[in-house]
């Protein structure tokens, strides 16, 4: 439930901001929010980050659909609230951009993603709400893996310790049987 609920909230937030962008912002014109620190800049991106791969948009559509499917599949294995939150936010971001690829112009599977957030002082990219959740989600997944938190909520070191204990107990039991 956590994964599905968060994915829905992120998807709605992303698509709402994109709708407001399309309805209210001029295309290709910076609108300062916090001077040079944060600007709104409405563009439609046919490619991936930095418009890479603009001529093969359909590949991104397939990749996002596969990633969404994997996240949904993994969601059924999750027993950790932290993993559920991370996967829900990541799924919502993926679905936000996938929705653009499927439903926006120029057509099915090749639609252009609506981007509008610009922080020119930090990087020359223009991104959207879905991108924020995708990047944050991937960083969070990496951190959870590095810190050894498994999908079931246990820690990797706890599993290793349990395996060592079982192996040790098995050897002790075998040694006691050999003495008899």
N, C-alpha and C positions, 0 to 999 in steps of 0.2 A: 504493500500500500504506500509506503514512504516513497519508493522509487517512482511509482506511477503518479502520485500526487505532486511531487516536486517537478517531475518532467512536464506535467500539464501546466503548472504555474510558470515555469521557465518558458515554455512554448507560447503561452498566452502573453506573457510580458514581452517576449521578443517580437511576436507578430504585431502586438499593439504599438510598440515603439516604431516598428517599420511602417505601419499604417499612418501613424502621426507624421513620420518623416516624409512619406510620399505626399500627404495632404498639405503639409505646412512648410516644408523647407525648399528653398530654391536648389536646383541641381547645380553641382560643380561650383558652389560659392560658399566660402567659409563664413560661418555665423559664430562669432566669439561668444563663449559662455563664461569662461574665466580667462579672458585675454588669449595669449599664446599657449597657455597651459592646457586648456580644454576648448575644443571647437566642435561644432556640428558641421558636417560636410557631406551632403547627400550624393552618393554615387551608386551605381549598379555594377556589381562585380561579376564578370562572367567566368573568372578563374578562381583559384584558391588564394591563399595569402599572397599579397603583393601582385595580384592578377596573374600568377603563374598558371600555365595550362589553360588559358582562355579558349583555346581551340579544341579542347577535349573535355568540356564541361560534363558530358554524360558519364565520364569515368568517375568524377567526384560524386555524382548522384548515386552510382552503383556502390561506391566505397562507403558513402554515408548510410545507405540502406543496409549494407552488411554490418557496419559498426552498430547501428541501432538494433539490428537483430541479435548481435552478440551481447549487447548490454541487456536486452530483455531476457535472453537465455540465462545470463549470469545472475540476473535479478532473482530468479527462482532459487538460486543457491545461496543467497545472502541471508545471514542471520546476525549481521552486525549493523547496528543503526548507522554507524559512521560510513560504512561501505554503501548502505542504502542511500544516504544523503548524497554522497559523491556520485554514485551511479545515476541517481535521479536527476541531479543537476547536469551531468554530462549528457544524458539521454535527451533532456529538454533542449540543450544547445544544439545537439546533432539534429533533432527533429525540426528546430527552428530554421536552420539553413537548408535542410532537406525539403521542407515545405516550399521555400523559395525556389529551389531547383525544379520541383515538380509542378508548381502552380503559377509561377511568374513568367513574364515574357522573356525570351521569345517563344517558349513553348515547353511542353512536357519533357522532363529530364535534362533540359538545357537552360532552364530559367536562370536569370541573373539574381544574385543575392544582393539585398538592399543593405548598404553600409552607411554609417552616419557619424561615428564617433572618431574624432581625430585628436591626437595629442602630439603635435608636430615636434615638440621639444624632446620627446622620448624616442619615437620611431616614426618612420615615414608611412606607416600603415593607417588605413581607415578601416574600422571594424564595427561590429554590431553587438547587441546584447548576447546573442547566441555564441558568438566568438569568445566573449568573456567567460561564459560558462564552460565552453569546450576547453579553453586553455587552462582555466582554474581546475577543471575536472581532471585533466590529464596530469597536471602537476600534483594534485591530490592523490591520484592513483599511484603515481611514482613514489610519493612519500609513504603511502600505506604499505606498498610493497617493500620499500627500503626498511621501514620500521617493523616489518614482519607481521602485520595484522592480516590475518586470513579472512576470506569471505564469511566463514562461520563464526567469526568474532574471536577466535583463539589466536595466540601469537605463535609465530614460527618456532621460537625457542622453546615454547611449552610443548610443541609437537616433537621437537628433537629430544627434549628431556624425557618425555613419555616413551619414546622409542628406545632411548638409552636404558631407561629403567626396565622396560620389558625385556630387552636383550640381556641385561645384567641378571634379572630374575630368572630368565631362561637358562643361563649358564650356571647359576647357583643351583637351580633345580636339577639340572643334568649332573652336576658334580655330586650332589647329595644322593642321587639315584645310583651313581657309579660306586659310591662308598658302600652302599647296601649290598 
